[in-house]
Structure formats: structure tokens, C-alpha cells
Amino acid sequence: MTTFVRDGTTPVVVLKLVADPLAHAGLGVARSLGRLGVDVHAVYVGDWVPAVTSRYIRSGVRLTDGASHDQVVGALHELAAPLDVRPVLVPVDDPACLFLEDEAEQLAPWYQFPPRPPGLARRLADKGQLAELCRENGVGAPATVPLTAAADLDDFVAAHGYPVVVKAADPERLHETGQASVVVTRDWDELAAVTLDGNGAIVGNVLLQEYIPGGPDTIAEPLTHHLRPRSAIRKQTALVARLFELWWRRLSTRQIRLRFIAGAAGEVNCWDAAQFFGPSAQDSGIGTGSRNQADL
């Protein structure tokens, strides 16, 4: 099937509400649509976001971490107001998707986005509700149990054995508390460390999930619609690490590493890769990602 853009005059606004410098969905949107002539803008959280310095991002509004709903709405209105055409809004992380679900009625006069059944975004974002949704629709998924008592740990291990996958269920609580999203535990000590507090009480917002073993066929690459071997993912990870190392060294030679560590990155366009590597490095093709059991 051939994919093409019929009309590139409708702009796109990427909404990213998690201050995660390694999350690359926004960069993928910018590079994919920008190359087709679509103007891409961004509303984002955090100082160190690679997508916003891409040559394909026309403008952006930066928010502080923990911005209120009203502040996000204000930023989106600020960005959309001067545009001649009502832009398409593309949320690229769980909090952004949930925000759009909550504020859809208020954003509709300024943005275009597909209507969705009420509550669907939350069911998909919550790992426990996602497992229930899979069962309701006959979609295969790992056995998933919310952790409600310490006894659940013994029962789950007895039924499924190790490793046990421990996940944060609600993404909003995850980002508020800094809780680990996914941890694979291989014995009781590891399991207890992430599910019980110092007094032996269970940690909130946790569910237990069956570990799905397998080889390269268990790792999917939905962005390119094919299965990708682990060896390729390891090579990609090594490449990203190497580029980061080179970039970091260049920062140190320009005497701005301390400013970066001190949180003054807003004064320096640290992700302007063209400044450090040359124009060809800014959009070097590192815009794909892999999905595995962490996303189920």
C-alpha cells in the first residue's frame, strides 16, 4: 500500500507532557511529517528534548515539569492562535493522551483530532485495565494481577514462577511519584524490593505480570511494521550511546558541561546537533524504537 500526503498545508502540533529526554516519538513525528512538507510545532515539558531542535520543528512552547491542565491548555491555545489552519494535535505519551481525553471539548475549537469513546485512553494507558480490555476482546496477553496484599506475591509465584514482571499500573501516578515503570524480577529478594516497603507493606500502583519468554520474534517494531531481531536493537542502542558519548565530549570541550549539569541547559541549545556534529547529524535516522512486553 502506498502512503502519501494529499495536502500538506494542515499543520501538526506534537504534545509531550513527560520530561523524558530519551522518548523519541515526537522526533519521529517531526521527521516523518516534516520531510513531507508538513509544518510541525510542539508543546513540551522539560529542557532537554531532542525533537524540538529538529530542523522540522517550526515553533514550540516549553512548559515546566508538573504544569497544570490550565497551563497546558493555555500553551496549546498560544501556539494554535496565530496559525491560519486548525492544526492536528498529536499526543505522544500517556499523560498527553489522557490530557486530550479530559480536555477534548475545550480543545476542539482550536485543534483537529479523532473522536474516541469516553474512557478508552485511560483503559489503554492503565496496564491493569489494558489486560482486562485484551481479555474482553479475545486478544492474547500475559496473566496480570493487581497487587492488593502481600499474599498475592506468593500466590502469583506459585502459579507462574519466576521471572515476575512488576509494573506500575496507572501512568499518571507513575510520573507523579517517579516510580519505575517496568521491573523484571528473578527471585524473591528482587520481587520484594520493588513491591514491599521497609515495613513489609505493599507498594501502591503495582501489578504483577507473567513473564513471556522468547527470542527475537517476541520483539515487535510497529513503527516499521515488521519484527526486528534483538541483535539489531542492540546495535541501535550502541549507536545511540556512542553518539551521546561523542556529543557529551564536545560539550565538555566547549566548557558548558557544568552549566548543563546545573540545569542551565535552557541557556544553551544542547540538542542542536548541527552545532556539535554538523548539519547531517541532527536528523541522523535515530527515530525508530522497539516495543516489547513493557507495552502490554
N, C-alpha and C positions, 0 to 999 in steps of 0.2 A: 504494500500500500504506500503510495506517495503522499507525503505530508508537505503542505505548503501554506504560506500565509496569503490569504486573499486580499487583505487590507491591513497595511502596517501603520495606519495613521492613528489607531487607538492605542494610547499609552498604557503601560502596566506599572503598578505600584507594588513592590515587594514589602511585606510586613513581617518583620523579625523581632520577636519580643524576648528572646533568650540571649544573654550576653555570653555566647559561646564562640570563640574565635575559630574553632575547628569545624563548626557547622557550615556546610558549603552549598546548601540548597539555593540560597539567594544568589550566589555566584553562578550556579548552573542556570538559573532563570535569566539572569542578566546576559550571560554569554550566549545562551541559546537564542533568545529573542532579539538581543541586540544585533547579532550577526544577520538577522533577517530584516533589519531596519526599524524595529520597534523601539520607541523611546521607553526606557526603563528607569523608574525612580524608586526610592527606598525610604521607609520609615523603620528605624532600627534602634536597638539598645546596645550600649557599650561603645568603647573607643576603638577596639581592635577587631574590626570586622572586614575581612578581605573583600567582600562583594562591593562595598561602597566606593572603593578606589579603582574598580574596574573601569576601563575606558567606556564601557557600555552603560554605566550609571549616569544619567543626566543630572539628577539632583537628589538630595537626601535630607532627611530631618533626623537628627540624633536625639535619643531620649536617654535619661539616666536609668540605671537598673532600678526596678521597683516602681516605675512610673504608674500612676493611677490610670483607670479607664478614661477619665475625663482628659487627662494629658495626652493619651494615645489618640483619642477622638480629635482633640484639637490639632495634633500634629498631622493627622490624615487630612483634616479639612484645610489646613495651611498649605499642604502640598497639592491638593486637588483643585483648590480655588482658582489659581491662575491658568490651569490647563483648559484648552478650548474644547476638548472632548472628555466625556466622563470616562475615567480610566478603569481598567480591570484590576481588582485587588486580589493579590496572590499571597496568602499567609504561608509561611514556610517552616513553622514549628508548632508544637501542640498548643502553647499558650496563645499564639496568634490565631490559630483555628478556633479555639474556644472564645477568644475575644470577638471574632467575627460572628460567631453564633449568637453571642449575647447582644451585640450591638448592630445586628443586621438591619433592623428597621431604621435606626438612626443614620447608618452609613449609606443606605440605598439611594438617597438623592445625589450623592457625590460619586459613588462607585458602582461598577458592574461586577456582579459575582453570581454564580448559580445558586438558586434556592435549594435548601436542603431540609429534610424532615427535622422538626424540632428535636433536640437532644441527641441527634445522631453523632455529631462531632464529639460529644462527651463520651458516648458509648465506645467510640473508636479509640479515643485517646486514653481512656482508663483501661489498663491491662486486664483487670478482672472482668469488667463489662465486655471487653472485646472478646474474651474467651467465651462468655455466655452468648454473645452475638454469633460467634462461629458455630456453637452447638445448635442454636436455633435455626441456622440456615444450612446445616449439614456440611459445614466446612471443617476439615480436619485441623486440630490444634492440640498442643500439649495439654496434659492434665494440669489444671490450675486451681489452687485452693487459697482463699484468703486466710491470712494468719490471724486467728481470733483468740488463741490460747496457746500456752507453751506446749501443751499436749499434742497440738497439731503437728509439731515438728517430728515427734516420734512416729505418729501415725503416717505422715507423708513418707518418711524414710522407709518405714516398713512396707509401704505399698509400692514405692517406686525406686528405692535405693539411691545411692549417690552416683553422679553429682546431682545436687539440687540447685536449681536456678532460683535466686531470690530477686524479686523485682519490686520497685516502687509502683504502686497501683495508680494513684492519682497524679498526673503530671504537674498540676498546679501546686500541690503540696510538695512535690519533689523539688521544684525550682525555688520555692519559698524557704525550704529547710536546708538545701544543699545535699540532700540525701543521694546516695548512689543509685543510679537508675537500674543497673543490672549487675549482679554478682553471681558467679558460678562457684558454688562451694563443694568441696570434695571430701570433707569429713565433718564430724560433729563440731570440732573446735571452730572451723571456718563458718559453719552454719550458725552456731550460737553467737559468734562475734558480730554478725550483721542482723540478727533477728531478736536478740535479747539485750537489755540494758544491764548496767552494773548490778542491779538488784534482782536480776533474773526475770524481770517483767518483759513482755513482748514489746517490740518497737512498732509504732503505728505506721500505717500506709504501706504495709508489706504483704505480698502474696508469694506463695511457693509454686514453682512450676516444674513439671517433668523435663528432664534434660533429654534433648533429641540428639543422639549420636549420628555420625555420618561423615562422609568425605566431602569432596568439592561440590557434589550435586546438591548439598543442603544449603549452599550459599547462593542466593539469587542476586541478580543485578537488574532491578526493574527499570532503571533509567535507560538501559540499552536493550532491555527485553531479551536477555539471554543469561544462561548460567555461566558463572565465572570461576575458574579454579582458584583455590587458596593461594597457589604459588603466584598468580598474577596480582592478587590483593596484597601479598607480602611485598612484591616488587613495587607496587604503587605506594604502599606505606613507607618503604625505604626511600623512595624518591622524594616524597613529601618531607620526610625527616631530613634528608640531605639538603634540600632547598632551604628548609628552615635554618639549618646549621650555617649554610653559606650566608643567608640573609642576616643572621644574628652576628656573624663575624663582621660583616660590613657595617652593621650598627655600631659595633664597638670601635671600629676604626674612625667613625665619624663622631665619636665622643657623645653619643646620645643614648647609650645603653642605660646609664644611670637614670636619665630622665624617663626612659621607658619603664624601668622597674618602679620608679617613684610614682607612676601613674600620671605622668605628664605627657602621655602619648598624644593627647589631643592637640598639643602644640606642634607635633611632628607627624607628617603623613607617613606613619611607619609601614603602611601596607602599599605605598606607592612603589610597586616592584620595579617600575621603569627607572626610578631614581637610583636603585641599588644594582639591578641586574641588566638594565637595558630594556627597550620598549617591548621586545618579544617575550619577556618573562612574565609580564603582568597577567596575560591570559595564556598560560602555558599548557592548558589542556587538563589541569588537575581540577576537574569539576565534576567527576563522577564519584559514586560512592556505592558501598555494598550494604545489603540488608541481610540480616540473619535472624536467629531466634530472639534477639533483643527487641525486634519489632513486632513479634507476635503477641 
